[in-house]
Amino acid sequence: MEAFSFHSPRQVFIGKGEVERIPEILLRECPKRGRILVLTDQGVVASGGPQRIVNRIATEGFTVELVDSVPREPYSKDVDELSAQLRDKGFEFIVGVGGGSVLDTAKLLSILLSKKTETVGTLLEKGVPARGIPTLMVPTTAGTGSEATPNAIVALRDKQLKVGIVSPFLVPSYVVLDPDTTVGLPPALTASTGLDALCHLLECYISKKANPFSDLLALEGMRLVFSSLRKAFTDGSDLEARYTMLLASFYGGLCIASSSTTAVHALSYPLGGAYRIPHGVANAMLLVPVMEFNRDSVVEKLTEAAVRIGIRQGPGDSDLSVSFLRSLSNLVQDLKIPSRLGEFGIQKTVIPELTERALQVTRLLSNNPKLMGREEIQSIYERIL
């Protein structure tokens, strides 16, 4: 009976070929055919997809500018510099085409370009004042679910930490989920982004903020990931698997919009902020250790998840929650995720520093179902060293 709420995009288009709807949406929103920003990164632009979108929009009489300079895991300064470059161009609409970094940057630019005195630092200090330029998101990875969330994640160079800016004003106006846009994603990125989606679903499911809406989506989303992620990893041209993973990722974003991630993300942020470990990889490395730490507080929920996914109790497993964690560990291993922090140059001497930074992420640690303090965090980092 506890109250909960959620935000969601105004309209979502799902299916093969739905990316072709973008000009139609823009004509509805900008009948005077104003200036459109298509934002992406150099990796995605190499696929040719963003340019095809630009060409389709331009044929309807819009003035379109393609910007592909969003860095991977951007710092706040990167977003501020991009905002300064684009500030006076009079964009009426932003189309984000890419993974989480692109989509989060598009969200922030929607505010920064409409409120010309704002910086990312101002948004962190004072919050997001109002809705900005309308946005349309086209995810090219099935991972972050950023297209459905009120969150924008950015790294702070001085603190060597990632932080989240959270506001309903950041929720995109439109979303297009088209499996064609994810077909070129390499296996390693398919794996790490897919496991990022699974983190969102599972963390939101066991979070202290979990609710009937997030539970419904989380259970179905986890079922979809377990049924399709290996297929998408093994055969990147499997459109059905790509479609299913896009849905799972979107469900994960909707879960974040009504519940919250927990300790996996809290411990992941210092790894990304200080050592630039890709977000999905850091989350995947931490997923099993954190969930094993939490298990005795969420046995019933993990058991329900195992039943929904179709996991059977293994020989020697005390209950289905243990079998669930075993299946989770097998999935991470099958997807060839790096298993040790040492592979990224992290040594034992920096574990106390990482621990202190993780402790700062109280927004997420407070939602973990089991209290996690300094000793527990340090032990988890040391386990994967």
C-alpha positions in Angstrom: 0.0 0.0 0.0 3.0 2.3 0.0 2.8 5.2 -2.5 5.0 5.2 -5.6 5.2 7.2 -8.8 7.0 7.0 -12.2 7.7 9.1 -15.2 7.8 7.9 -18.8 8.3 9.3 -22.3 5.3 10.8 -24.0 5.3 8.3 -26.9 7.3 5.2 -27.7 7.6 3.5 -31.1 8.8 -0.1 -31.1 9.6 -2.3 -34.0 11.7 -3.0 -37.1 11.8 0.0 -39.4 10.3 2.4 -36.8 13.3 4.7 -37.2 11.6 5.9 -40.4 9.0 7.6 -38.3 11.4 10.3 -37.1 10.5 12.9 -39.8 6.8 12.4 -39.1 7.4 13.0 -35.4 9.4 16.1 -36.1 6.8 17.5 -38.5 4.3 17.2 -35.7 6.5 18.9 -33.2 8.1 21.5 -35.4 5.6 22.4 -38.2 7.7 25.4 -39.2 10.6 23.1 -40.0 13.2 24.7 -37.7 16.7 23.6 -36.9 17.3 20.0 -35.7 20.4 18.7 -33.8 21.2 15.0 -34.4 23.6 14.0 -31.6 25.8 10.9 -31.7 29.4 9.7 -31.3 32.1 8.7 -33.6 31.6 5.0 -33.1 27.9 5.1 -34.0 28.4 7.6 -36.9 30.7 5.1 -38.6 27.8 2.8 -39.0 26.1 5.3 -41.3 22.9 5.2 -39.3 22.9 8.7 -38.0 23.6 10.1 -41.5 20.7 8.2 -42.9 18.5 9.8 -40.2 19.9 13.2 -41.1 19.1 12.7 -44.7 15.6 11.6 -44.1 14.9 14.6 -41.9 16.5 17.0 -44.4 14.2 15.7 -47.2 11.3 17.2 -45.2 12.7 20.7 -45.3 14.4 20.8 -41.9 17.9 22.3 -41.3 19.8 19.5 -39.7 23.2 19.5 -38.0 25.0 16.2 -37.2 27.3 16.4 -34.2 29.3 13.3 -33.5 31.8 14.5 -30.8 30.2 13.0 -27.7 33.0 11.2 -25.9 32.6 7.8 -24.2 31.8 8.3 -20.5 31.9 12.1 -20.8 33.1 14.4 -18.0 30.9 17.4 -17.0 33.5 19.7 -18.7 32.9 17.8 -22.0 29.2 18.5 -21.9 29.7 22.2 -20.9 32.1 22.6 -23.9 29.7 21.0 -26.3 26.9 23.3 -24.9 29.1 26.4 -25.5 29.7 25.3 -29.1 26.0 24.8 -29.9 24.4 27.4 -27.7 23.7 30.1 -30.3 22.5 27.8 -33.1 18.8 27.9 -32.2 18.0 24.2 -32.2 14.3 23.4 -31.8 14.6 19.7 -31.3 17.4 17.2 -30.3 17.6 13.7 -31.7 20.0 11.5 -29.7 21.3 8.4 -31.6 23.6 6.2 -29.6 24.3 4.5 -26.3 23.9 5.8 -22.8 26.6 8.5 -23.0 25.0 10.0 -26.1 21.5 9.9 -24.7 22.4 11.3 -21.4 24.4 14.1 -23.1 21.3 14.8 -25.3 19.2 15.1 -22.1 21.6 17.6 -20.5 21.9 19.6 -23.7 18.2 19.9 -23.9 18.4 21.9 -20.7 21.7 23.7 -21.2 20.8 24.9 -24.7 17.4 26.3 -23.6 18.7 27.8 -20.3 21.7 29.6 -21.6 23.3 30.5 -18.3 23.3 26.9 -17.0 26.2 24.5 -16.7 26.3 20.9 -15.5 27.7 22.2 -12.2 24.7 24.5 -11.8 22.3 21.6 -12.5 24.1 19.5 -9.9 24.0 22.2 -7.3 20.5 23.6 -7.9 18.6 20.9 -9.9 17.0 21.1 -13.3 14.8 24.2 -13.3 12.3 23.3 -16.1 11.8 21.2 -19.2 14.1 22.2 -22.1 14.3 21.5 -25.8 12.1 18.5 -26.8 14.1 15.3 -27.4 13.8 12.0 -29.3 16.0 9.1 -28.3 17.1 6.3 -30.6 19.2 3.8 -28.5 21.8 1.8 -30.5 22.6 -0.4 -27.6 20.3 -2.5 -25.5 21.7 -1.5 -22.1 21.4 1.7 -20.3 17.6 2.3 -20.7 18.5 6.0 -20.7 15.7 6.6 -23.2 13.2 5.8 -20.4 14.7 7.4 -17.3 14.7 10.8 -15.7 18.5 10.4 -15.1 21.6 11.7 -16.8 25.0 10.3 -15.7 28.1 12.3 -15.9 31.7 12.0 -14.6 33.3 14.6 -12.4 37.1 14.8 -13.1 38.0 16.5 -9.8 36.1 13.9 -7.7 37.0 10.9 -10.0 33.4 9.8 -9.6 30.3 9.4 -11.7 27.1 11.2 -10.5 23.5 11.2 -11.6 21.4 14.3 -12.3 17.8 13.2 -11.7 14.7 15.2 -12.8 11.4 14.5 -14.5 12.3 17.3 -16.9 15.0 15.0 -18.3 12.5 12.3 -19.5 12.6 12.2 -23.3 9.6 13.3 -25.3 9.8 10.5 -27.8 11.6 7.1 -28.1 12.2 4.9 -31.1 13.2 1.3 -30.4 14.3 -0.2 -33.7 16.3 -3.5 -33.6 17.9 -2.5 -37.0 19.9 0.2 -35.1 21.6 -2.3 -32.8 22.6 -5.0 -35.4 26.1 -3.6 -35.9 26.9 -3.7 -32.1 30.1 -5.8 -31.5 29.8 -8.9 -29.3 31.7 -7.3 -26.4 29.5 -4.3 -26.3 26.4 -6.4 -26.8 27.5 -8.3 -23.6 28.4 -5.4 -21.4 25.4 -3.3 -22.3 23.1 -6.3 -22.0 24.4 -7.0 -18.5 23.9 -3.4 -17.7 20.3 -3.8 -18.5 20.1 -6.9 -16.3 21.7 -4.9 -13.5 18.9 -2.3 -13.8 16.2 -4.9 -13.7 17.6 -6.9 -10.9 18.7 -4.0 -8.7 15.4 -2.2 -9.1 13.6 -5.5 -8.2 15.4 -5.9 -4.9 15.6 -2.2 -4.1 14.0 -0.7 -1.1 12.1 1.5 -3.6 10.7 -1.5 -5.5 7.0 -1.4 -6.1 4.3 -3.4 -8.0 5.0 -1.5 -11.3 8.8 -2.0 -11.2 8.4 -5.6 -10.0 6.2 -6.4 -13.0 8.6 -5.0 -15.5 11.7 -6.3 -13.8 10.5 -9.9 -13.7 9.6 -9.9 -17.4 12.7 -8.0 -18.3 15.0 -10.5 -16.6 13.2 -13.3 -18.4 13.8 -11.6 -21.7 17.5 -11.1 -20.9 18.1 -14.7 -19.9 16.3 -15.9 -23.0 18.0 -13.6 -25.6 21.3 -12.1 -24.5 23.4 -15.1 -25.3 21.7 -15.3 -28.7 22.4 -11.6 -29.5 26.0 -12.1 -28.3 26.6 -15.2 -30.4 24.8 -13.9 -33.5 24.6 -10.2 -33.7 22.3 -10.4 -36.8 19.6 -12.2 -34.9 16.9 -9.5 -35.1 14.5 -11.2 -32.8 17.1 -11.4 -30.0 18.1 -7.7 -30.7 14.4 -6.7 -30.5 13.9 -8.6 -27.3 17.0 -7.1 -25.7 15.8 -3.6 -26.6 12.5 -4.3 -24.9 14.4 -5.6 -21.8 16.6 -2.6 -21.7 13.6 -0.2 -22.0 11.9 -2.1 -19.2 15.0 -1.6 -17.1 14.8 2.1 -17.8 11.2 2.2 -16.7 12.1 0.4 -13.5 14.7 3.0 -12.7 12.0 5.7 -13.3 9.9 4.2 -10.5 12.4 2.3 -8.3 16.2 2.7 -8.1 19.4 0.9 -8.7 21.4 -0.1 -5.6 24.9 -1.1 -4.5 26.1 -2.5 -7.9 25.9 0.9 -9.4 27.2 2.7 -6.2 30.4 0.6 -6.4 30.6 0.9 -10.1 30.7 4.7 -10.3 34.2 5.1 -8.8 35.5 2.5 -11.2 34.2 4.5 -14.1 35.0 7.9 -12.7 38.6 7.1 -11.7 39.7 4.3 -14.0 37.4 4.8 -17.0 36.2 1.2 -16.9 33.1 1.1 -19.2 29.9 1.4 -17.2 28.4 -1.9 -18.4 31.7 -3.8 -17.7 32.1 -2.4 -14.2 28.5 -3.3 -13.4 28.8 -6.8 -14.7 32.0 -7.4 -12.7 30.2 -6.4 -9.5 26.8 -7.9 -10.2 27.3 -11.4 -8.7 29.4 -10.4 -5.7 26.9 -7.7 -4.7 23.9 -10.0 -5.2 25.6 -12.8 -3.2 26.1 -10.3 -0.4 22.4 -9.3 -0.6 21.0 -12.8 -1.0 19.9 -13.6 2.6 17.9 -10.3 2.6 16.0 -11.1 -0.7 15.7 -14.9 -0.8 12.0 -14.7 -1.6 12.5 -12.2 -4.4 15.3 -14.1 -6.0 13.3 -17.3 -5.8 10.4 -15.6 -7.6 12.8 -14.4 -10.3 14.2 -17.9 -10.7 10.7 -19.3 -11.2 9.8 -16.6 -13.7 13.0 -17.1 -15.7 12.6 -20.9 -15.6 15.7 -21.7 -13.5 15.6 -25.1 -11.7 17.2 -25.9 -8.4 20.6 -27.4 -9.0 22.0 -30.4 -7.1 23.6 -29.2 -3.9 21.9 -25.8 -4.0 20.1 -25.1 -0.7 17.2 -23.2 -2.5 16.2 -21.5 -5.7 17.9 -18.2 -4.7 21.3 -20.0 -4.8 20.4 -21.5 -8.2 19.5 -18.1 -9.5 22.9 -16.7 -8.5 24.6 -19.6 -10.0 22.8 -19.0 -13.3 23.7 -15.3 -13.1 27.3 -16.1 -12.6 27.3 -18.6 -15.6 25.7 -15.9 -17.8 28.4 -13.3 -16.9 31.1 -15.9 -17.6 29.6 -17.0 -20.9 29.6 -13.4 -22.1 33.4 -13.2 -21.5 33.2 -10.2 -19.2 36.6 -9.3 -17.6 36.7 -10.8 -14.1 39.5 -8.9 -12.3 40.1 -5.2 -11.6 43.8 -5.9 -12.0 43.1 -6.2 -15.8 42.5 -2.4 -15.6 45.6 -1.6 -13.6 43.9 -1.4 -10.3 46.0 -2.5 -7.4 45.2 -3.3 -3.8 46.7 -0.1 -2.5 43.8 2.0 -4.1 41.0 -0.1 -2.7 40.5 2.1 0.4 40.3 5.2 -1.9 37.7 3.5 -4.1 35.8 2.5 -1.0 35.6 6.1 0.2 34.3 7.2 -3.1 31.6 4.5 -3.2 30.5 5.5 0.3 29.7 9.0 -1.2 27.0 7.4 -3.5 24.4 7.5 -0.7 21.6 8.1 -3.2 22.0 4.4 -4.3 23.5 2.7 -1.2 20.5 3.8 0.8 18.3 1.7 -1.5 20.3 -1.5 -1.1 18.2 -4.1 0.8 21.1 -4.9 3.1 23.3 -2.3 4.9 26.6 -2.0 3.2 29.4 -0.1 5.0 33.0 0.5 4.6 34.2 -3.0 5.4 31.6 -4.7 3.2 32.4 -2.4 0.2 36.2 -3.0 0.6 35.7 -6.7 0.8 33.7 -6.8 -2.5 36.3 -4.7 -4.3 39.1 -7.1 -2.9 37.1 -10.1 -4.0 37.3 -9.1 -7.7 40.9 -7.7 -7.5 
